[in-house]
Amino acid sequence: MGKTAKIVTIVLWALIIVSTILLVSLFVNISDVDTDPTMGRWINSNLVWSYILVAVGAGVAVLSGLFHMFTDKKAAKSGLISLGFMAVVVLVAYLLASPEIPQFIGVDKFLADGTLNERVAKLTDTGLYATYILLGLAVLSVASSAVMRLFR
């Protein structure tokens, strides 16, 4: 085991230990009282720790992807093609999206406080259309690979 692997192992164990301590502390301090301030602090501590873990995980994933892309030219080419494909999907989804605000029970509250406006509605539609497009492409690729396997 190399020096880097040992450091990574130590860091991972430290993260597991801190996560376990916070989780056990939350379970030990659970109360049914809504106004218990210690319960709120434990929940906030665990949420902040979760945000830190997500940020570190995303950062490591992005940095390792960039490192791999700069060290391997073939990976860089396929990575840029993937990014271009994603950009095309998002662009098509954005062009299909409507800025019309949907009507549902309680929409007046969101309109009054400014949470829901045309921009938010358009971005939400964009996300939904992108999800539909990617789901459709995934289903098509699974189906086409099964059909192609039959002809081989």
RONU-321378 format. One line per field, with one value per atom (N, C-alpha, C, O): x, y, z; atom name; residue number from 0. Coordinates in steps of 0.001 Angstrom, whole numbers, plus 500000, padded with zeros to 6 digits. Layout:
<pts>
px X|...
py Y|...
pz Z|...
atom CA|...
nr NUM|...
</pts>
This chain:
<pts>
px 500856|500000|500898|501785|500659|501468|501107|500150|501907|501701|500358|499666|499995|498723|497540|496558|497631|496552|496382|495256|497489|497400|496726|495910|497065|496460|494969|494165|494600|493187|492434|491320|493016|492381|492178|491116|493179|493070|491982|491183|491944|490925|489521|488593|489371|488064|487621|486454|488524|488166|487800|486881|488507|488177|486778|486013|486436|485102|484026|482962|484306|483349|483158|482032|484236|484142|483348|482470|483650|482910|481440|480575|481138|479747|479021|477868|479693|479080|478804|477739|479762|479567|478375|477538|478297|477168|475843|474848|475821|474582|474129|472947|475058|474716|474251|473287|474919|474513|473112|472337|472786|471436|470408|469371|470695|469750|469571|468465|470647|470571|469754|469071|469817|469149|467794|467258|467228|465920|464860|464800|464036|462915|461685|461785|460530|459264|458803|457857|459457|459045|459513|460695|458571|458900|459789|460536|459716|460453|461785|462399|462251|463511|464673|464889|465433|466508|467687|468365|467942|469079|468811|469726|467559|467224|467478|468033|467069|467314|468792|469197|469611|471056|471663|472529|471207|471746|471340|472139|470124|469685|470488|470934|470672|471458|472902|473490|473476|474859|474976|475919|474019|474048|473811|474416|472932|472712|473961|474335|474601|475833|476898|477599|477035|478012|477678|478580|476393|475991|476356|476836|476126|476495|478006|478465|478768|480227|480649|481491|480061|480403|480034|480790|478883|478461|479407|479809|479763|480661|482041|482628|482551|483867|483803|484701|482750|482608|482502|483131|481697|481567|482891|483282|483572|484866|485895|486620|485961|486902|486547|487436|485261|484846|485223|485728|484981|485318|486830|487315|487569|489029|489661|490585|489169|489740|489369|490164|488173|487788|488658|489093|488904|489773|491194|491824|491704|493051|493158|494126|492153|492156|492044|492671|491242|491065|492365|492688|493114|494358|495503|496461|495423|496500|496244|497182|495009|494669|493914|492777|494555|493959|492683|491751|492640|491443|490266|489133|490552|489508|489051|487873|489985|489620|488659|487684|488934|488067|486673|485682|486585|485266|484548|483323|485284|484679|484091|482995|484817|484314|483111|482191|483116|481957|480741|479632|480941|479842|479299|478086|480201|479761|478983|477980|479442|478724|477339|476370|477245|475954|475017|473846|475522|474695|474248|473110|475131|474772|473653|472746|473718|472668|471343|470297|471377|470148|469543|468334|470373|469868|469332|468307|470005|469532|468181|467276|468033|466754|465663|464544|465987|465010|464629|463460|465591|465302|464404|463502|464657|463832|462413|461474|462244|460920|460155|458927|460876|460253|459376|459628|458338|457399|457546|457703|457497|457570|456224|456114|455203|453870|453863|454368|453294|453236|452080|450945|452350|451288|450286|450631|449068|448014|447779|447418|447985|447737|447303|447415|446811|446317|447493|448507|447354|448389|449384|450364|449162|450099|450156|451180|449053|449012|450062|450648|450305|451309|452694|453440|453034|454345|454479|455564|453392|453415|453574|454290|452906|452938|454323|454779|454997|456312|457446|458608|457138|458152|458944|459888|458582|459287|459068|459973|457879|457540|457304|456422|458109|457926|458174|458394|458138|458275|459642|459750|460684|462042|462137|462682|461612|461641|460819|461236|459670|458834|459568|459501|460263|461007|462151|462373|462875|463978|463474|464110|462342|461755|461326|461577|460683|460310|461539|461513|462605|463847|464368|464748|464390|464842|463974|464476|462662|461752|461949|462024|462034|462241|463583|463669|464629|465940|465858|466441|465134|464958|464205|464585|463142|462367|463216|463162|463991|464830|465861|466041|466543|467566|466955|467551|465774|465093|464724|464913|464200|463865|465084|465023|466196|467427|467954|468475|467821|468264|467425|467963|466112|465230|465532|465585|465730|466067|467393|467515|468377|469674|469592|470227|468818|468648|467905|468303|466836|466051|466861|466832|467576|468347|469495|469827|470117|471201|470648|471304|469445|468835|468492|468706|467959|467624|468886|468911|469922|471182|471817|472437|471663|472213|471493|472093|470207|469461|469983|469977|470434|470891|472333|472806|473040|474449|474588|475705
py 498828|500000|501230|501366|502116|503315|504363|504223|505416|506495|507196|507525|507423|508081|507219|507736|505916|505012|505005|504940|505071|505114|506393|506364|507516|508802|508779|509214|508278|508196|507300|507632|506178|505266|505937|505793|506666|507371|508432|508557|509198|510246|509622|510131|508537|507880|507354|507500|506750|506277|507436|507317|508553|509727|510235|510587|510277|510706|509749|510184|508458|507470|507625|507538|507851|507999|509244|509187|510371|511607|511437|511858|510829|510605|509706|509963|508663|507749|508446|508264|509241|509969|510920|510973|511661|512585|511846|512280|510745|509985|509357|509408|508769|508177|509263|509062|510402|511509|511993|512336|512021|512418|511417|511807|510120|509100|509105|508888|509351|509370|510558|510462|511665|512892|513121|514226|512109|512269|512537|511864|513529|513810|514125|514547|513916|514173|515609|516026|516369|517735|518626|518641|519367|520211|521391|521893|521831|523028|522712|523602|521462|521083|521680|521289|522628|523280|522349|522518|521371|520481|519589|519269|519193|518371|519148|518612|520407|521244|521413|521422|521548|521699|520425|520484|519258|518010|517795|517321|518137|518005|518955|518567|520201|521154|520692|520838|520136|519646|518531|518502|517623|516525|517020|516511|518010|518570|519274|519111|520049|520736|519721|519891|518662|517621|516947|516635|516725|516140|517051|516588|518363|519318|519303|519355|519232|519188|517934|518002|516786|515539|515582|515105|516148|516259|517190|516887|518312|519262|518648|518799|517964|517326|516222|516109|515412|514346|514888|514368|515944|516547|517165|517045|517821|518429|517393|517583|516300|515232|514615|514322|514415|513838|514749|514280|516049|516987|517068|517027|517182|517290|516024|516103|514854|513626|513474|512968|513908|513884|514820|514464|516014|516955|516418|516518|515849|515280|514169|514102|513295|512194|512725|512198|513770|514332|514946|514816|515616|516261|515274|515567|514109|513133|512118|511463|511974|510994|511704|512138|511817|512561|511906|512599|510570|509882|510162|510353|510181|510497|511943|512252|512825|514228|514367|515114|513650|513718|513203|513847|512046|511494|512345|512464|512929|513814|515063|515490|515651|516843|516513|517321|515334|514910|514735|515129|514149|513975|515317|515500|516259|517594|518283|518950|518123|518698|518088|518797|516774|516096|516607|516873|516745|517259|518690|519055|519494|520872|520905|521733|520010|519941|519520|520082|518538|518090|519228|519456|519945|521059|522174|522777|522452|523487|523108|523941|521866|521414|521484|521912|521066|521112|522558|522844|523463|524875|525469|526252|525092|525601|525047|525721|523837|523242|523753|523684|524258|524647|525881|526745|525934|527040|527871|527312|529191|530027|530183|530921|529492|529605|529008|527908|529737|529290|528307|528634|527111|526111|526518|527213|526084|526376|525136|524077|525277|524191|524790|525996|523943|524411|524989|524317|526222|526871|527674|528169|527818|528547|530028|530685|530544|531970|532320|533402|531429|531676|531843|532752|530965|531015|532231|532798|532623|533824|535075|536001|535105|536278|536508|537649|535432|535637|535637|535784|535477|535579|534306|534302|533232|531971|531413|530817|531601|531087|532254|533084|532302|533305|532630|531421|533400|532806|532156|531115|532771|532221|530867|529917|530774|529514|528455|527299|528830|527889|527380|526192|528267|527871|526918|525924|527220|526353|524996|523972|524984|523725|522887|521683|523532|522827|522298|521194|523077|522643|521376|520427|521354|520164|518955|517844|519176|518067|517543|516332|518447|518009|517307|516311|517810|517154|515744|514810|515592|514271|513350|512191|513852|513043|512642|511495|513575|513282|512217|511258|512376|511415|510047|509016|510033|508762|508073|506865|508839|508271|507717|506640|508451|507967|506714|505815|506649|505454|504244|503160|504425|503320|502893|501699|503869|503540|502797|501866|503190|502514|501086|500187|500869|499509|498658|497525|499193|498448|498178|497065|499169|498973|498000|497242|498000|497041|495621|494682|495458|494125|493662|492500|494572|494214|493914|492962|494705|494484|493150|492482|492766|491495|490322|489273|490504|489436|489213|488082|490275|490152|489711|489456|489613|489171|487694|487179
pz 500000|500000|500000|500843|499050|498924|499959|500721|499956|500925|500709|501672|499456|499150|499589|500123|499366|499764|501275|501769|502022|503483|503956|504877|503329|503702|503407|504231|502244|501874|502845|503251|503222|504173|505528|506134|506009|507289|507228|508156|506139|505992|505942|506571|505203|505123|506487|506849|507243|508574|509490|510299|509372|510189|509847|510746|508565|508150|508667|509106|508612|509112|510614|511103|511350|512807|513177|514038|512533|512821|512471|513238|511327|510922|511922|512271|512376|513335|514664|515255|515134|516392|516281|517182|515191|515020|514927|515507|514210|514052|515369|515709|516103|517400|518362|519101|518362|519234|518893|519785|517603|517206|517718|518256|517549|518001|519510|520006|520242|521701|522191|523211|521483|521915|521269|521351|520631|519996|521064|522093|520789|521696|520869|519717|521465|520782|520926|520258|521787|522049|520898|520554|520309|519161|519537|518698|520771|521169|521832|522422|521752|522377|521582|520435|522171|521411|521123|520110|521994|521728|520519|519760|520348|519183|517891|516932|517879|516705|516418|515256|517464|517265|516694|515820|517190|516666|515214|514406|514887|513493|512603|511523|513057|512270|512120|511049|513179|513096|512061|511270|512073|511104|509683|508739|509523|508185|507666|506505|508523|508105|507745|506747|508542|508238|506898|506120|506631|505347|504189|503155|504365|503320|503085|501944|504166|504027|503262|502367|503617|502923|501447|500601|501138|499728|498974|497851|499580|498918|498700|497628|499703|499553|498499|497665|498531|497537|496118|495197|495949|494621|494180|493019|495104|494774|494364|493388|495106|494768|493420|492620|493162|491882|490718|489698|490868|489797|489601|488471|490695|490584|490016|489206|490434|489873|488396|487603|488033|486619|485781|484685|486307|485593|485496|484443|486586|486570|485539|484781|485517|484545|483121|482202|482944|481606|481093|479912|481975|481534|481357|480642|481997|481860|480750|480296|480308|479280|478153|478333|476999|475883|475355|474947|475362|474887|475834|475392|477127|478102|477949|478132|477615|477418|476246|476321|475168|473987|474305|473963|474956|475270|476316|476277|477236|478227|477596|477959|476651|475962|475080|474958|474468|473677|474592|474228|475771|476732|477199|477300|477484|477889|476775|477032|475551|474413|474258|473987|474427|474352|475435|475167|476657|477757|477477|477771|476916|476589|475546|475631|474568|473544|474175|473848|475073|475739|476552|476496|477307|478117|477221|477537|476117|475194|474596|474541|474151|473591|474661|474381|475879|476970|477282|477545|477257|477529|476444|476737|475192|474098|474150|473726|474660|474778|476005|476045|476992|478261|478096|477257|478926|478905|480179|481264|480060|481260|481963|482942|481464|482043|483454|483677|484382|485771|485919|485571|486430|486564|487643|488598|487477|488450|489303|488791|490588|491524|492854|493071|493732|495025|495818|496010|496273|497058|496246|496802|494942|494098|494475|494287|495007|495358|496400|496347|497337|498373|497746|498112|496803|496161|495245|495115|494621|493780|494637|494257|495797|496657|497258|497344|497676|498290|497269|497648|495992|494941|494713|493923|495384|495202|493810|493226|493280|491960|491018|491238|489967|488929|487574|487514|486507|485170|484969|484322|485523|485377|486071|485509|487284|488025|487297|487217|486772|486033|484786|484471|484084|482879|483241|482550|484319|484719|485209|484960|485898|486341|485140|485089|484184|482949|482217|481673|482203|481566|482227|481541|483550|484266|483988|483815|483944|483649|482232|482023|481256|479874|479705|478986|480355|480270|480847|480297|481953|482546|481596|481426|480978|480033|478830|478385|478308|477143|477495|476744|478634|479022|479343|479031|479961|480224|478912|478766|477963|476660|475945|475352|475997|475366|476054|475393|477370|478096|477712|477485|477637|477246|475808|475512|474912|473523|473417|472622|474199|474113|474643|474093|475706|476222|475202|474928|474643|473661|472403|471877|471918|470685|470893|469981|472080|472302|472359|471907|472911|472933|471525|471179|470711|469329|468529|467749|468710|467973|468371|467543|469634|470083|469411|469176|469104|468424|467013|466527|466347|464952|464844|463737|465931|465854|465851|465791
atom N|CA|C|O|N|CA|C|O|N|CA|C|O|N|CA|C|O|N|CA|C|O|N|CA|C|O|N|CA|C|O|N|CA|C|O|N|CA|C|O|N|CA|C|O|N|CA|C|O|N|CA|C|O|N|CA|C|O|N|CA|C|O|N|CA|C|O|N|CA|C|O|N|CA|C|O|N|CA|C|O|N|CA|C|O|N|CA|C|O|N|CA|C|O|N|CA|C|O|N|CA|C|O|N|CA|C|O|N|CA|C|O|N|CA|C|O|N|CA|C|O|N|CA|C|O|N|CA|C|O|N|CA|C|O|N|CA|C|O|N|CA|C|O|N|CA|C|O|N|CA|C|O|N|CA|C|O|N|CA|C|O|N|CA|C|O|N|CA|C|O|N|CA|C|O|N|CA|C|O|N|CA|C|O|N|CA|C|O|N|CA|C|O|N|CA|C|O|N|CA|C|O|N|CA|C|O|N|CA|C|O|N|CA|C|O|N|CA|C|O|N|CA|C|O|N|CA|C|O|N|CA|C|O|N|CA|C|O|N|CA|C|O|N|CA|C|O|N|CA|C|O|N|CA|C|O|N|CA|C|O|N|CA|C|O|N|CA|C|O|N|CA|C|O|N|CA|C|O|N|CA|C|O|N|CA|C|O|N|CA|C|O|N|CA|C|O|N|CA|C|O|N|CA|C|O|N|CA|C|O|N|CA|C|O|N|CA|C|O|N|CA|C|O|N|CA|C|O|N|CA|C|O|N|CA|C|O|N|CA|C|O|N|CA|C|O|N|CA|C|O|N|CA|C|O|N|CA|C|O|N|CA|C|O|N|CA|C|O|N|CA|C|O|N|CA|C|O|N|CA|C|O|N|CA|C|O|N|CA|C|O|N|CA|C|O|N|CA|C|O|N|CA|C|O|N|CA|C|O|N|CA|C|O|N|CA|C|O|N|CA|C|O|N|CA|C|O|N|CA|C|O|N|CA|C|O|N|CA|C|O|N|CA|C|O|N|CA|C|O|N|CA|C|O|N|CA|C|O|N|CA|C|O|N|CA|C|O|N|CA|C|O|N|CA|C|O|N|CA|C|O|N|CA|C|O|N|CA|C|O|N|CA|C|O|N|CA|C|O|N|CA|C|O|N|CA|C|O|N|CA|C|O|N|CA|C|O|N|CA|C|O|N|CA|C|O|N|CA|C|O|N|CA|C|O|N|CA|C|O|N|CA|C|O|N|CA|C|O|N|CA|C|O|N|CA|C|O|N|CA|C|O|N|CA|C|O|N|CA|C|O|N|CA|C|O|N|CA|C|O|N|CA|C|O|N|CA|C|O|N|CA|C|O|N|CA|C|O|N|CA|C|O|N|CA|C|O|N|CA|C|O|N|CA|C|O|N|CA|C|O|N|CA|C|O|N|CA|C|O|N|CA|C|O|N|CA|C|O|N|CA|C|O|N|CA|C|O|N|CA|C|O|N|CA|C|O|N|CA|C|O|N|CA|C|O|N|CA|C|O|N|CA|C|O|N|CA|C|O|N|CA|C|O
nr 0|0|0|0|1|1|1|1|2|2|2|2|3|3|3|3|4|4|4|4|5|5|5|5|6|6|6|6|7|7|7|7|8|8|8|8|9|9|9|9|10|10|10|10|11|11|11|11|12|12|12|12|13|13|13|13|14|14|14|14|15|15|15|15|16|16|16|16|17|17|17|17|18|18|18|18|19|19|19|19|20|20|20|20|21|21|21|21|22|22|22|22|23|23|23|23|24|24|24|24|25|25|25|25|26|26|26|26|27|27|27|27|28|28|28|28|29|29|29|29|30|30|30|30|31|31|31|31|32|32|32|32|33|33|33|33|34|34|34|34|35|35|35|35|36|36|36|36|37|37|37|37|38|38|38|38|39|39|39|39|40|40|40|40|41|41|41|41|42|42|42|42|43|43|43|43|44|44|44|44|45|45|45|45|46|46|46|46|47|47|47|47|48|48|48|48|49|49|49|49|50|50|50|50|51|51|51|51|52|52|52|52|53|53|53|53|54|54|54|54|55|55|55|55|56|56|56|56|57|57|57|57|58|58|58|58|59|59|59|59|60|60|60|60|61|61|61|61|62|62|62|62|63|63|63|63|64|64|64|64|65|65|65|65|66|66|66|66|67|67|67|67|68|68|68|68|69|69|69|69|70|70|70|70|71|71|71|71|72|72|72|72|73|73|73|73|74|74|74|74|75|75|75|75|76|76|76|76|77|77|77|77|78|78|78|78|79|79|79|79|80|80|80|80|81|81|81|81|82|82|82|82|83|83|83|83|84|84|84|84|85|85|85|85|86|86|86|86|87|87|87|87|88|88|88|88|89|89|89|89|90|90|90|90|91|91|91|91|92|92|92|92|93|93|93|93|94|94|94|94|95|95|95|95|96|96|96|96|97|97|97|97|98|98|98|98|99|99|99|99|100|100|100|100|101|101|101|101|102|102|102|102|103|103|103|103|104|104|104|104|105|105|105|105|106|106|106|106|107|107|107|107|108|108|108|108|109|109|109|109|110|110|110|110|111|111|111|111|112|112|112|112|113|113|113|113|114|114|114|114|115|115|115|115|116|116|116|116|117|117|117|117|118|118|118|118|119|119|119|119|120|120|120|120|121|121|121|121|122|122|122|122|123|123|123|123|124|124|124|124|125|125|125|125|126|126|126|126|127|127|127|127|128|128|128|128|129|129|129|129|130|130|130|130|131|131|131|131|132|132|132|132|133|133|133|133|134|134|134|134|135|135|135|135|136|136|136|136|137|137|137|137|138|138|138|138|139|139|139|139|140|140|140|140|141|141|141|141|142|142|142|142|143|143|143|143|144|144|144|144|145|145|145|145|146|146|146|146|147|147|147|147|148|148|148|148|149|149|149|149|150|150|150|150|151|151|151|151
</pts>
